Amino acid sequence: MTVQQLLTQAAYTDQHDLIRHLDAQTDRAFTLMETASIQATRQLGEKADYQPQILASRGQLADVAVLIEAMVTAAQANGELDLADLLGAAAETADDLLILLARAAHGTLPAVDDAEDEDLEDGEQDQAADAVAV
């Protein structure tokens, strides 16, 4: 969804309409993605085969996490503290998923010894497991 679509999308005022939208959104995602996901995962064999899809998924999730964090900040600035708390919980979950996907990506690498980690220069570290913050 583009920023323009986000800015021009109307808000629901009726709970039943919102629930219908949420249900349809979930149904559409599972219907459209199920076939694509099945086809994409047929090629997976060795753990290295998983890496491109893990990285792509993590990239999409990072975009969503940044948007959620921005909405938390906006809700706080507008005095919508209950909404900010709910969005904050979603942001924490997104950050947790980013960390887990980073770990999964590392799990696709061939086994390395601890000496390779020592090759990092002072102050250099793997930031893939760091949470996203706005």
The first five atom37 places (N, CA, C, CB, O) and aatype in JSON, in Angstrom:
{
  "aatype": [12, 16, 19, 5, 5, 10, 10, 16, 5, 0, 0, 18, 16, 3, 5, 8, 3, 10, 9, 1, 8, 10, 3, 0, 5, 16, 3, 1, 0, 13, 16, 10, 12, 6, 16, 0, 15, 9, 5, 0, 16, 1, 5, 10, 7, 6, 11, 0, 3, 18, 5, 14, 5, 9, 10, 0, 15, 1, 7, 5, 10, 0, 3, 19, 0, 19, 10, 9, 6, 0, 12, 19, 16, 0, 0, 5, 0, 2, 7, 6, 10, 3, 10, 0, 3, 10, 10, 7, 0, 0, 0, 6, 16, 0, 3, 3, 10, 10, 9, 10, 10, 0, 1, 0, 0, 8, 7, 16, 10, 14, 0, 19, 3, 3, 0, 6, 3, 6, 3, 10, 6, 3, 7, 6, 5, 3, 5, 0, 0, 3, 0, 19, 0, 19],
  "atom_mask": [
    [1, 1, 1, 1, 1],
    [1, 1, 1, 1, 1],
    [1, 1, 1, 1, 1],
    [1, 1, 1, 1, 1],
    [1, 1, 1, 1, 1],
    [1, 1, 1, 1, 1],
    [1, 1, 1, 1, 1],
    [1, 1, 1, 1, 1],
    [1, 1, 1, 1, 1],
    [1, 1, 1, 1, 1],
    [1, 1, 1, 1, 1],
    [1, 1, 1, 1, 1],
    [1, 1, 1, 1, 1],
    [1, 1, 1, 1, 1],
    [1, 1, 1, 1, 1],
    [1, 1, 1, 1, 1],
    [1, 1, 1, 1, 1],
    [1, 1, 1, 1, 1],
    [1, 1, 1, 1, 1],
    [1, 1, 1, 1, 1],
    [1, 1, 1, 1, 1],
    [1, 1, 1, 1, 1],
    [1, 1, 1, 1, 1],
    [1, 1, 1, 1, 1],
    [1, 1, 1, 1, 1],
    [1, 1, 1, 1, 1],
    [1, 1, 1, 1, 1],
    [1, 1, 1, 1, 1],
    [1, 1, 1, 1, 1],
    [1, 1, 1, 1, 1],
    [1, 1, 1, 1, 1],
    [1, 1, 1, 1, 1],
    [1, 1, 1, 1, 1],
    [1, 1, 1, 1, 1],
    [1, 1, 1, 1, 1],
    [1, 1, 1, 1, 1],
    [1, 1, 1, 1, 1],
    [1, 1, 1, 1, 1],
    [1, 1, 1, 1, 1],
    [1, 1, 1, 1, 1],
    [1, 1, 1, 1, 1],
    [1, 1, 1, 1, 1],
    [1, 1, 1, 1, 1],
    [1, 1, 1, 1, 1],
    [1, 1, 1, 0, 1],
    [1, 1, 1, 1, 1],
    [1, 1, 1, 1, 1],
    [1, 1, 1, 1, 1],
    [1, 1, 1, 1, 1],
    [1, 1, 1, 1, 1],
    [1, 1, 1, 1, 1],
    [1, 1, 1, 1, 1],
    [1, 1, 1, 1, 1],
    [1, 1, 1, 1, 1],
    [1, 1, 1, 1, 1],
    [1, 1, 1, 1, 1],
    [1, 1, 1, 1, 1],
    [1, 1, 1, 1, 1],
    [1, 1, 1, 0, 1],
    [1, 1, 1, 1, 1],
    [1, 1, 1, 1, 1],
    [1, 1, 1, 1, 1],
    [1, 1, 1, 1, 1],
    [1, 1, 1, 1, 1],
    [1, 1, 1, 1, 1],
    [1, 1, 1, 1, 1],
    [1, 1, 1, 1, 1],
    [1, 1, 1, 1, 1],
    [1, 1, 1, 1, 1],
    [1, 1, 1, 1, 1],
    [1, 1, 1, 1, 1],
    [1, 1, 1, 1, 1],
    [1, 1, 1, 1, 1],
    [1, 1, 1, 1, 1],
    [1, 1, 1, 1, 1],
    [1, 1, 1, 1, 1],
    [1, 1, 1, 1, 1],
    [1, 1, 1, 1, 1],
    [1, 1, 1, 0, 1],
    [1, 1, 1, 1, 1],
    [1, 1, 1, 1, 1],
    [1, 1, 1, 1, 1],
    [1, 1, 1, 1, 1],
    [1, 1, 1, 1, 1],
    [1, 1, 1, 1, 1],
    [1, 1, 1, 1, 1],
    [1, 1, 1, 1, 1],
    [1, 1, 1, 0, 1],
    [1, 1, 1, 1, 1],
    [1, 1, 1, 1, 1],
    [1, 1, 1, 1, 1],
    [1, 1, 1, 1, 1],
    [1, 1, 1, 1, 1],
    [1, 1, 1, 1, 1],
    [1, 1, 1, 1, 1],
    [1, 1, 1, 1, 1],
    [1, 1, 1, 1, 1],
    [1, 1, 1, 1, 1],
    [1, 1, 1, 1, 1],
    [1, 1, 1, 1, 1],
    [1, 1, 1, 1, 1],
    [1, 1, 1, 1, 1],
    [1, 1, 1, 1, 1],
    [1, 1, 1, 1, 1],
    [1, 1, 1, 1, 1],
    [1, 1, 1, 1, 1],
    [1, 1, 1, 0, 1],
    [1, 1, 1, 1, 1],
    [1, 1, 1, 1, 1],
    [1, 1, 1, 1, 1],
    [1, 1, 1, 1, 1],
    [1, 1, 1, 1, 1],
    [1, 1, 1, 1, 1],
    [1, 1, 1, 1, 1],
    [1, 1, 1, 1, 1],
    [1, 1, 1, 1, 1],
    [1, 1, 1, 1, 1],
    [1, 1, 1, 1, 1],
    [1, 1, 1, 1, 1],
    [1, 1, 1, 1, 1],
    [1, 1, 1, 1, 1],
    [1, 1, 1, 1, 1],
    [1, 1, 1, 0, 1],
    [1, 1, 1, 1, 1],
    [1, 1, 1, 1, 1],
    [1, 1, 1, 1, 1],
    [1, 1, 1, 1, 1],
    [1, 1, 1, 1, 1],
    [1, 1, 1, 1, 1],
    [1, 1, 1, 1, 1],
    [1, 1, 1, 1, 1],
    [1, 1, 1, 1, 1],
    [1, 1, 1, 1, 1],
    [1, 1, 1, 1, 1]
  ],
  "atom_positions": [
    [[0.85, -1.17, 0.0], [0.0, 0.0, 0.0], [0.89, 1.23, 0.0], [-0.96, 0.0, 1.22], [1.84, 1.34, 0.78]],
    [[0.59, 2.15, -0.88], [1.38, 3.36, -0.97], [0.98, 4.34, 0.13], [1.21, 4.01, -2.35], [-0.07, 4.21, 0.75]],
    [[1.84, 5.32, 0.35], [1.54, 6.36, 1.34], [0.27, 7.1, 0.92], [2.73, 7.35, 1.48], [-0.56, 7.42, 1.78]],
    [[0.09, 7.37, -0.36], [-1.11, 8.07, -0.84], [-2.36, 7.27, -0.52], [-1.02, 8.33, -2.35], [-3.37, 7.84, -0.1]],
    [[-2.31, 5.95, -0.72], [-3.47, 5.11, -0.39], [-3.76, 5.15, 1.1], [-3.23, 3.66, -0.85], [-4.92, 5.15, 1.52]],
    [[-2.71, 5.17, 1.91], [-2.9, 5.25, 3.36], [-3.57, 6.56, 3.75], [-1.56, 5.11, 4.07], [-4.42, 6.59, 4.64]],
    [[-3.18, 7.64, 3.1], [-3.7, 8.95, 3.45], [-5.13, 9.18, 2.97], [-2.81, 10.01, 2.88], [-5.85, 9.97, 3.57]],
    [[-5.55, 8.49, 1.92], [-6.87, 8.73, 1.35], [-7.89, 7.67, 1.72], [-6.78, 8.82, -0.14], [-9.06, 7.79, 1.35]],
    [[-7.48, 6.64, 2.43], [-8.4, 5.57, 2.8], [-9.32, 6.07, 3.92], [-7.62, 4.3, 3.25], [-8.86, 6.64, 4.91]],
    [[-10.62, 5.84, 3.75], [-11.6, 6.29, 4.74], [-11.62, 5.33, 5.94], [-13.02, 6.37, 4.11], [-11.36, 4.14, 5.79]],
    [[-11.92, 5.88, 7.11], [-12.0, 5.08, 8.33], [-13.42, 4.55, 8.51], [-11.58, 5.9, 9.57], [-14.39, 5.21, 8.15]],
    [[-13.53, 3.37, 9.06], [-14.83, 2.79, 9.37], [-15.37, 3.42, 10.66], [-14.74, 1.24, 9.5], [-14.6, 3.74, 11.57]],
    [[-16.68, 3.57, 10.72], [-17.32, 4.06, 11.94], [-18.2, 3.0, 12.58], [-18.16, 5.3, 11.64], [-18.61, 3.13, 13.74]],
    [[-18.48, 1.95, 11.84], [-19.33, 0.86, 12.33], [-18.47, -0.37, 12.62], [-20.45, 0.53, 11.31], [-17.67, -0.78, 11.78]],
    [[-18.63, -0.94, 13.8], [-17.84, -2.09, 14.2], [-18.04, -3.28, 13.26], [-18.19, -2.49, 15.62], [-17.08, -3.99, 12.95]],
    [[-19.26, -3.51, 12.82], [-19.54, -4.65, 11.93], [-18.84, -4.47, 10.58], [-21.07, -4.8, 11.71], [-18.32, -5.44, 10.02]],
    [[-18.82, -3.25, 10.06], [-18.1, -3.0, 8.81], [-16.6, -3.24, 8.99], [-18.35, -1.56, 8.33], [-15.95, -3.81, 8.11]],
    [[-16.06, -2.8, 10.12], [-14.64, -3.01, 10.4], [-14.33, -4.5, 10.49], [-14.23, -2.3, 11.7], [-13.34, -4.96, 9.93]],
    [[-15.17, -5.25, 11.19], [-14.96, -6.69, 11.32], [-15.03, -7.37, 9.95], [-16.01, -7.31, 12.28], [-14.21, -8.25, 9.66]],
    [[-15.99, -6.98, 9.13], [-16.09, -7.55, 7.77], [-14.82, -7.26, 6.98], [-17.33, -6.98, 7.03], [-14.3, -8.13, 6.27]],
    [[-14.31, -6.04, 7.11], [-13.08, -5.68, 6.4], [-11.91, -6.53, 6.89], [-12.77, -4.17, 6.57], [-11.14, -7.06, 6.09]],
    [[-11.77, -6.65, 8.21], [-10.67, -7.44, 8.77], [-10.76, -8.9, 8.33], [-10.68, -7.35, 10.3], [-9.75, -9.5, 7.96]],
    [[-11.97, -9.46, 8.36], [-12.16, -10.85, 7.93], [-11.83, -11.02, 6.45], [-13.61, -11.29, 8.19], [-11.13, -11.97, 6.06]],
    [[-12.32, -10.1, 5.63], [-12.06, -10.18, 4.19], [-10.56, -10.02, 3.9], [-12.87, -9.09, 3.44], [-10.02, -10.69, 3.02]],
    [[-9.93, -9.15, 4.64], [-8.49, -8.93, 4.47], [-7.71, -10.22, 4.78], [-7.99, -7.78, 5.39], [-6.81, -10.59, 4.03]],
    [[-8.06, -10.88, 5.86], [-7.4, -12.13, 6.23], [-7.69, -13.22, 5.22], [-7.84, -12.58, 7.63], [-6.78, -13.93, 4.78]],
    [[-8.96, -13.36, 4.84], [-9.33, -14.37, 3.85], [-8.59, -14.16, 2.53], [-10.85, -14.35, 3.6], [-8.07, -15.11, 1.95]],
    [[-8.54, -12.91, 2.07], [-7.86, -12.58, 0.82], [-6.37, -12.93, 0.9], [-8.04, -11.09, 0.47], [-5.81, -13.5, -0.03]],
    [[-5.76, -12.58, 2.01], [-4.32, -12.86, 2.17], [-4.05, -14.35, 2.12], [-3.8, -12.27, 3.48], [-3.13, -14.79, 1.43]],
    [[-4.84, -15.13, 2.84], [-4.6, -16.57, 2.87], [-4.96, -17.22, 1.54], [-5.4, -17.21, 3.99], [-4.29, -18.16, 1.13]],
    [[-5.98, -16.74, 0.86], [-6.36, -17.31, -0.42], [-5.32, -17.01, -1.48], [-7.72, -16.79, -0.86], [-4.9, -17.9, -2.22]],
    [[-4.89, -15.76, -1.57], [-3.93, -15.37, -2.6], [-2.54, -15.91, -2.32], [-3.88, -13.87, -2.72], [-1.84, -16.35, -3.23]],
    [[-2.15, -15.88, -1.07], [-0.78, -16.26, -0.74], [-0.59, -17.76, -0.59], [-0.37, -15.59, 0.52], [0.53, -18.24, -0.73]],
    [[-1.65, -18.49, -0.33], [-1.5, -19.93, -0.12], [-0.89, -20.59, -1.34], [-2.84, -20.57, 0.22], [0.06, -21.36, -1.22]],
    [[-1.43, -20.32, -2.51], [-0.92, -20.93, -3.73], [0.5, -20.47, -4.01], [-1.83, -20.6, -4.91], [1.37, -21.28, -4.34]],
    [[0.74, -19.17, -3.88], [2.09, -18.65, -4.13], [3.08, -19.21, -3.12], [2.09, -17.11, -4.07], [4.21, -19.54, -3.48]],
    [[2.68, -19.31, -1.87], [3.58, -19.83, -0.84], [3.91, -21.29, -1.07], [2.96, -19.66, 0.53], [5.05, -21.71, -0.9]],
    [[2.91, -22.06, -1.45], [3.15, -23.48, -1.73], [4.14, -23.63, -2.87], [1.82, -24.21, -2.06], [5.06, -24.43, -2.79]],
    [[3.94, -22.85, -3.93], [4.85, -22.94, -5.07], [6.25, -22.48, -4.69], [4.32, -22.13, -6.24], [7.24, -23.07, -5.11]],
    [[6.33, -21.41, -3.91], [7.64, -20.88, -3.53], [8.4, -21.84, -2.62], [7.48, -19.54, -2.83], [9.63, -21.91, -2.67]],
    [[7.68, -22.57, -1.79], [8.37, -23.46, -0.85], [8.69, -24.83, -1.45], [7.52, -23.65, 0.38], [9.43, -25.6, -0.84]],
    [[8.16, -25.14, -2.61], [8.48, -26.42, -3.25], [9.96, -26.53, -3.59], [7.64, -26.61, -4.52], [10.51, -27.63, -3.62]],
    [[10.59, -25.4, -3.85], [12.0, -25.39, -4.23], [12.95, -25.49, -3.04], [12.31, -24.15, -5.02], [14.16, -25.63, -3.22]],
    [[12.41, -25.42, -1.83], [13.25, -25.42, -0.65], [13.73, -26.82, -0.33], [12.5, -24.83, 0.55], [12.94, -27.76, -0.23]],
    [[15.02, -26.94, -0.17], [15.6, -28.22, 0.18], [16.62, -28.02, 1.28], [0.0, 0.0, 0.0], [16.38, -28.36, 2.44]],
    [[17.75, -27.47, 0.91], [18.8, -27.2, 1.88], [18.51, -25.87, 2.57], [20.19, -27.18, 1.21], [17.75, -25.05, 2.06]],
    [[19.12, -25.68, 3.73], [18.8, -24.48, 4.5], [19.18, -23.19, 3.77], [19.5, -24.53, 5.83], [18.54, -22.16, 4.0]],
    [[20.18, -23.2, 2.93], [20.55, -22.0, 2.17], [19.44, -21.57, 1.21], [21.85, -22.24, 1.39], [19.32, -20.39, 0.88]],
    [[18.62, -22.53, 0.78], [17.51, -22.22, -0.12], [16.48, -21.31, 0.54], [16.85, -23.5, -0.59], [15.75, -20.59, -0.15]],
    [[16.41, -21.34, 1.85], [15.43, -20.54, 2.59], [15.82, -19.07, 2.7], [15.24, -21.12, 3.98], [14.96, -18.21, 2.87]],
    [[17.12, -18.79, 2.6], [17.61, -17.45, 2.9], [16.96, -16.33, 2.09], [19.07, -17.41, 2.69], [16.56, -15.33, 2.68]],
    [[16.83, -16.44, 0.77], [16.22, -15.34, 0.02], [14.79, -15.01, 0.48], [16.2, -15.67, -1.45], [14.42, -13.84, 0.58]],
    [[14.02, -16.04, 0.77], [12.64, -15.79, 1.21], [12.61, -15.23, 2.63], [11.83, -17.09, 1.14], [11.76, -14.39, 2.94]],
    [[13.51, -15.68, 3.48], [13.58, -15.13, 4.83], [13.94, -13.65, 4.77], [14.61, -15.92, 5.7], [13.33, -12.83, 5.45]],
    [[14.94, -13.32, 3.95], [15.37, -11.93, 3.84], [14.28, -11.04, 3.24], [16.64, -11.83, 2.99], [14.07, -9.92, 3.69]],
    [[13.58, -11.56, 2.23], [12.49, -10.79, 1.63], [11.36, -10.57, 2.63], [11.96, -11.51, 0.38], [10.82, -9.47, 2.74]],
    [[11.02, -11.62, 3.37], [9.96, -11.5, 4.38], [10.36, -10.52, 5.47], [9.65, -12.86, 4.99], [9.54, -9.71, 5.91]],
    [[11.61, -10.58, 5.9], [12.08, -9.68, 6.94], [12.08, -8.23, 6.45], [13.49, -10.09, 7.4], [11.77, -7.31, 7.21]],
    [[12.43, -8.03, 5.19], [12.41, -6.68, 4.63], [11.01, -6.1, 4.61], [0.0, 0.0, 0.0], [10.81, -4.93, 4.94]],
    [[10.03, -6.91, 4.22], [8.64, -6.45, 4.22], [8.18, -6.15, 5.64], [7.72, -7.49, 3.57], [7.5, -5.15, 5.89]],
    [[8.55, -7.01, 6.57], [8.16, -6.81, 7.96], [8.82, -5.56, 8.53], [8.53, -8.03, 8.8], [8.2, -4.84, 9.32]],
    [[10.06, -5.29, 8.16], [10.74, -4.08, 8.63], [9.99, -2.83, 8.18], [12.2, -4.04, 8.12], [9.86, -1.87, 8.95]],
    [[9.5, -2.83, 6.94], [8.72, -1.7, 6.45], [7.47, -1.51, 7.31], [8.33, -1.9, 4.98], [7.13, -0.38, 7.68]],
    [[6.79, -2.6, 7.61], [5.58, -2.54, 8.43], [5.92, -2.08, 9.85], [4.89, -3.92, 8.47], [5.2, -1.27, 10.43]],
    [[7.02, -2.59, 10.4], [7.41, -2.21, 11.76], [7.68, -0.72, 11.87], [8.66, -2.99, 12.19], [7.29, -0.09, 12.86]],
    [[8.32, -0.15, 10.87], [8.6, 1.29, 10.88], [7.29, 2.08, 10.81], [9.53, 1.68, 9.71], [7.14, 3.09, 11.49]],
    [[6.35, 1.63, 9.99], [5.06, 2.29, 9.9], [4.32, 2.23, 11.23], [4.21, 1.66, 8.79], [3.73, 3.22, 11.67]],
    [[4.34, 1.08, 11.88], [3.66, 0.93, 13.18], [4.3, 1.86, 14.21], [3.72, -0.54, 13.67], [3.6, 2.52, 14.96]],
    [[5.62, 1.91, 14.24], [6.32, 2.8, 15.17], [5.94, 4.26, 14.91], [7.84, 2.63, 15.04], [5.76, 5.03, 15.85]],
    [[5.81, 4.63, 13.64], [5.41, 6.01, 13.31], [3.99, 6.28, 13.8], [5.51, 6.25, 11.79], [3.68, 7.38, 14.26]],
    [[3.11, 5.27, 13.69], [1.75, 5.46, 14.17], [1.72, 5.57, 15.7], [0.86, 4.29, 13.71], [0.9, 6.32, 16.24]],
    [[2.59, 4.86, 16.39], [2.68, 4.99, 17.85], [3.04, 6.43, 18.21], [3.74, 4.01, 18.44], [2.41, 7.04, 19.07]],
    [[4.04, 6.96, 17.54], [4.49, 8.33, 17.79], [3.37, 9.33, 17.51], [5.73, 8.66, 16.94], [3.16, 10.27, 18.28]],
    [[2.67, 9.13, 16.4], [1.57, 10.04, 16.05], [0.44, 9.96, 17.07], [1.03, 9.72, 14.64], [-0.11, 10.98, 17.47]],
    [[0.1, 8.74, 17.48], [-0.98, 8.58, 18.47], [-0.6, 9.25, 19.79], [-1.28, 7.08, 18.7], [-1.44, 9.89, 20.42]],
    [[0.64, 9.11, 20.2], [1.1, 9.76, 21.43], [1.03, 11.28, 21.29], [2.54, 9.33, 21.77], [0.57, 11.97, 22.2]],
    [[1.48, 11.79, 20.16], [1.47, 13.24, 19.93], [0.06, 13.8, 19.9], [2.18, 13.57, 18.62], [-0.16, 14.96, 20.25]],
    [[-0.89, 12.98, 19.48], [-2.29, 13.43, 19.4], [-3.09, 13.12, 20.66], [-2.96, 12.8, 18.21], [-4.3, 13.31, 20.69]],
    [[-2.4, 12.62, 21.7], [-3.08, 12.35, 22.95], [-3.92, 11.09, 22.95], [0.0, 0.0, 0.0], [-4.71, 10.88, 23.87]],
    [[-3.77, 10.25, 21.95], [-4.51, 8.98, 21.85], [-3.69, 7.9, 22.54], [-4.81, 8.59, 20.35], [-3.15, 7.01, 21.88]],
    [[-3.6, 7.98, 23.87], [-2.69, 7.12, 24.62], [-3.11, 5.66, 24.64], [-2.57, 7.61, 26.02], [-2.26, 4.77, 24.6]],
    [[-4.42, 5.38, 24.69], [-4.87, 3.98, 24.64], [-4.51, 3.35, 23.3], [-6.39, 3.9, 24.88], [-4.04, 2.21, 23.24]],
    [[-4.73, 4.09, 22.23], [-4.38, 3.6, 20.9], [-2.86, 3.44, 20.79], [-4.9, 4.56, 19.81], [-2.38, 2.47, 20.2]],
    [[-2.11, 4.38, 21.34], [-0.65, 4.3, 21.31], [-0.17, 3.04, 22.02], [-0.02, 5.54, 21.96], [0.77, 2.38, 21.57]],
    [[-0.81, 2.69, 23.14], [-0.44, 1.47, 23.86], [-0.72, 0.23, 23.01], [-1.2, 1.39, 25.18], [0.11, -0.68, 22.95]],
    [[-1.88, 0.19, 22.37], [-2.21, -0.96, 21.52], [-1.23, -1.08, 20.35], [-3.66, -0.83, 20.98], [-0.75, -2.16, 20.03]],
    [[-0.95, 0.05, 19.73], [0.02, 0.05, 18.63], [1.42, -0.3, 19.13], [0.03, 1.41, 17.93], [2.18, -0.96, 18.43]],
    [[1.74, 0.15, 20.34], [3.04, -0.18, 20.92], [3.22, -1.67, 21.1], [0.0, 0.0, 0.0], [4.3, -2.21, 20.86]],
    [[2.16, -2.34, 21.53], [2.21, -3.8, 21.66], [2.44, -4.45, 20.29], [0.91, -4.35, 22.3], [3.2, -5.41, 20.18]],
    [[1.79, -3.93, 19.27], [1.99, -4.45, 17.91], [3.43, -4.19, 17.45], [0.97, -3.81, 16.91], [4.04, -5.04, 16.8]],
    [[3.96, -3.02, 17.78], [5.34, -2.69, 17.41], [6.33, -3.63, 18.08], [5.66, -1.23, 17.78], [7.3, -4.06, 17.46]],
    [[6.09, -3.94, 19.34], [6.97, -4.88, 20.06], [6.93, -6.26, 19.4], [6.56, -4.99, 21.55], [7.97, -6.9, 19.25]],
    [[5.76, -6.7, 19.02], [5.63, -8.0, 18.36], [6.36, -7.98, 17.02], [4.14, -8.36, 18.15], [7.05, -8.94, 16.68]],
    [[6.21, -6.9, 16.27], [6.92, -6.78, 14.99], [8.43, -6.81, 15.2], [6.5, -5.48, 14.26], [9.15, -7.46, 14.44]],
    [[8.9, -6.11, 16.24], [10.33, -6.13, 16.54], [10.79, -7.54, 16.9], [10.65, -5.17, 17.7], [11.87, -7.97, 16.48]],
    [[9.98, -8.27, 17.67], [10.31, -9.65, 18.02], [10.4, -10.51, 16.76], [9.26, -10.24, 18.99], [11.31, -11.33, 16.64]],
    [[9.46, -10.33, 15.84], [9.49, -11.09, 14.59], [10.73, -10.76, 13.76], [8.23, -10.82, 13.76], [11.32, -11.64, 13.14]],
    [[11.13, -9.49, 13.75], [12.35, -9.1, 13.03], [13.56, -9.83, 13.6], [12.56, -7.56, 13.11], [14.41, -10.32, 12.85]],
    [[13.63, -9.9, 14.91], [14.76, -10.58, 15.56], [14.73, -12.07, 15.22], [14.71, -10.38, 17.09], [15.76, -12.65, 14.89]],
    [[13.55, -12.68, 15.3], [13.45, -14.11, 15.01], [13.8, -14.42, 13.55], [12.04, -14.6, 15.32], [14.45, -15.43, 13.27]],
    [[13.37, -13.56, 12.64], [13.72, -13.78, 11.23], [15.21, -13.56, 10.99], [12.89, -12.85, 10.33], [15.8, -14.24, 10.15]],
    [[15.82, -12.62, 11.71], [17.27, -12.44, 11.58], [18.0, -13.69, 12.06], [17.74, -11.2, 12.39], [18.96, -14.13, 11.44]],
    [[17.53, -14.25, 13.16], [18.13, -15.49, 13.66], [17.95, -16.62, 12.64], [17.51, -15.89, 15.01], [18.86, -17.41, 12.41]],
    [[16.76, -16.68, 12.05], [16.51, -17.72, 11.03], [17.45, -17.52, 9.84], [15.03, -17.68, 10.55], [17.97, -18.49, 9.29]],
    [[17.67, -16.27, 9.45], [18.59, -15.99, 8.34], [20.0, -16.47, 8.69], [18.61, -14.48, 8.0], [20.68, -17.08, 7.86]],
    [[20.43, -16.2, 9.91], [21.74, -16.68, 10.34], [21.78, -18.21, 10.34], [22.07, -16.15, 11.75], [22.83, -18.81, 10.1]],
    [[20.64, -18.83, 10.6], [20.57, -20.29, 10.61], [20.72, -20.91, 9.23], [0.0, 0.0, 0.0], [20.87, -22.12, 9.11]],
    [[20.68, -20.09, 8.18], [20.84, -20.6, 6.83], [22.3, -20.64, 6.4], [20.05, -19.75, 5.85], [22.64, -21.2, 5.36]],
    [[23.17, -20.04, 7.22], [24.6, -20.01, 6.88], [25.25, -21.34, 7.23], [25.31, -18.86, 7.62], [24.82, -22.05, 8.14]],
    [[26.3, -21.68, 6.49], [27.05, -22.88, 6.87], [27.65, -22.68, 8.26], [28.18, -23.2, 5.82], [27.9, -21.54, 8.68]],
    [[27.88, -23.74, 8.97], [28.46, -23.65, 10.31], [29.82, -22.96, 10.23], [28.6, -25.06, 10.94], [30.64, -23.25, 9.35]],
    [[30.04, -22.04, 11.18], [31.33, -21.34, 11.26], [31.84, -21.47, 12.68], [31.2, -19.83, 10.84], [31.08, -21.69, 13.62]],
    [[33.14, -21.31, 12.82], [33.69, -21.4, 14.17], [33.67, -20.02, 14.82], [35.13, -21.96, 14.14], [33.45, -19.01, 14.15]],
    [[33.89, -19.98, 16.09], [33.86, -18.74, 16.85], [34.95, -17.76, 16.42], [34.0, -19.03, 18.31], [34.82, -16.56, 16.65]],
    [[36.0, -18.26, 15.81], [37.09, -17.39, 15.39], [36.63, -16.38, 14.36], [38.25, -18.21, 14.84], [37.15, -15.27, 14.3]],
    [[35.64, -16.75, 13.54], [35.16, -15.82, 12.52], [34.49, -14.62, 13.16], [34.18, -16.52, 11.58], [34.62, -13.51, 12.64]],
    [[33.78, -14.81, 14.27], [33.18, -13.7, 14.98], [34.23, -12.76, 15.53], [32.29, -14.2, 16.1], [34.01, -11.55, 15.64]],
    [[35.39, -13.31, 15.89], [36.46, -12.49, 16.42], [37.09, -11.64, 15.33], [37.51, -13.37, 17.07], [37.8, -10.68, 15.64]],
    [[36.84, -11.96, 14.05], [37.39, -11.19, 12.95], [36.71, -9.83, 12.79], [37.26, -11.96, 11.67], [37.21, -8.98, 12.07]],
    [[35.57, -9.63, 13.44], [34.9, -8.34, 13.37], [35.77, -7.29, 14.05], [33.49, -8.4, 14.03], [36.39, -7.56, 15.08]],
    [[35.82, -6.1, 13.45], [36.61, -5.03, 14.03], [35.97, -4.54, 15.31], [36.78, -3.87, 13.04], [34.77, -4.75, 15.54]],
    [[36.75, -3.9, 16.15], [36.23, -3.35, 17.39], [35.04, -2.45, 17.11], [37.32, -2.58, 18.15], [35.09, -1.59, 16.24]],
    [[33.97, -2.66, 17.85], [32.78, -1.85, 17.7], [31.85, -2.33, 16.6], [0.0, 0.0, 0.0], [30.7, -1.89, 16.53]],
    [[32.32, -3.22, 15.74], [31.48, -3.74, 14.67], [30.69, -4.92, 15.2], [32.32, -4.15, 13.43], [31.25, -5.8, 15.85]],
    [[29.4, -4.93, 14.92], [28.59, -6.04, 15.37], [27.49, -6.28, 14.38], [28.02, -5.78, 16.76], [27.18, -5.42, 13.56]],
    [[26.91, -7.44, 14.46], [25.77, -7.78, 13.62], [24.56, -7.05, 14.16], [25.53, -9.31, 13.57], [24.12, -7.33, 15.27]],
    [[24.0, -6.12, 13.39], [22.85, -5.35, 13.84], [21.55, -5.94, 13.36], [22.97, -3.92, 13.36], [20.49, -5.33, 13.55]],
    [[21.58, -7.1, 12.74], [20.35, -7.7, 12.22], [19.35, -8.03, 13.3], [20.68, -8.95, 11.46], [18.15, -8.06, 13.04]],
    [[19.82, -8.28, 14.51], [18.9, -8.66, 15.58], [18.44, -7.44, 16.39], [19.57, -9.66, 16.51], [17.67, -7.59, 17.34]],
    [[18.89, -6.24, 16.01], [18.44, -5.05, 16.71], [17.01, -4.71, 16.33], [19.37, -3.86, 16.41], [16.62, -4.88, 15.17]],
    [[16.25, -4.24, 17.29], [14.88, -3.85, 17.02], [14.83, -2.57, 16.2], [14.11, -3.67, 18.32], [15.75, -1.76, 16.25]],
    [[13.76, -2.4, 15.44], [13.56, -1.21, 14.65], [13.02, -0.11, 15.55], [12.61, -1.47, 13.46], [12.12, -0.35, 16.36]],
    [[13.55, 1.06, 15.43], [13.03, 2.2, 16.21], [12.95, 3.41, 15.31], [13.94, 2.49, 17.46], [13.8, 3.6, 14.43]],
    [[11.96, 4.21, 15.51], [11.78, 5.43, 14.72], [12.31, 6.6, 15.51], [10.3, 5.66, 14.33], [12.27, 7.73, 15.04]]
  ]
}
